[in-house]
């Protein structure tokens, strides 16, 4: 007689269940990887824009916050001092950067792992965590 833990039928059932779980995880990783690729493309195209209250200064930045466009109206040099204008330009660029960072965070937050997703260490003790992988994405 065989021990219950070594019963071939029971081992086959456990093996089949493990395969189903791994297949589910693999499918989920593929789905999320594709989603991350699409999100990266969308994030790469994001821009932030801001303008001064009087419309004299307008700024546009890319997804990293780098200035890509600065527009000054023809009235920019008529009001205030050069220092005032410089301060307003700086404020508008910072506002545009805040705008794009908010959009990037919003897009990235869509790809946080589900708590109910089976994780690799749940199946194989000591294995790297897929949840941690997605948290770092």
Number of C-alpha atoms within 10 A of each C-alpha: 4 7 7 10 9 9 11 12 11 12 13 11 11 12 12 12 12 13 12 12 16 16 12 14 17 12 12 14 14 12 11 16 15 12 14 18 11 12 17 16 11 13 21 13 10 19 22 26 21 22 21 16 10 9 13 18 22 21 24 23 24 20 19 15 20 14 18 11 12 16 14 16 11 8 10 16 13 9 10 9 11 12 9 12 18 11 12 18 21 14 17 22 27 18 21 25 25 17 20 23 20 13 17 21 11 12 16 16 12 11 16 15 16 10 8 6 13 17 20 17 13 11 12 9 8 9 11 12 13 17 18 12 11 16 12 8 13
